[in-house]
């Protein structure tokens, strides 16, 4: 399981309702279905850890190792 937490950079508060997806490196993993952040700013994915990119509302917000909890600021 991978959790992406989205935080407003200006206030430090969680972002509710952002569309999040993960694009994993490699030919077989691809891009996850989109999930929307909850009131805690979290989107949960049933995915194994790996490397790739986290997309928030269509923009790349993280590149690198994706495992456990990834926090991104927008």
Secondary structure, DSSP 8 states (H G I E B T S, - for coil): -EEEEEE-TTT--B-SS-EEEEEESSTTT-B---EE--TTSEEEE----EEEEEEETTEEEEEEEE-SEEEEE-
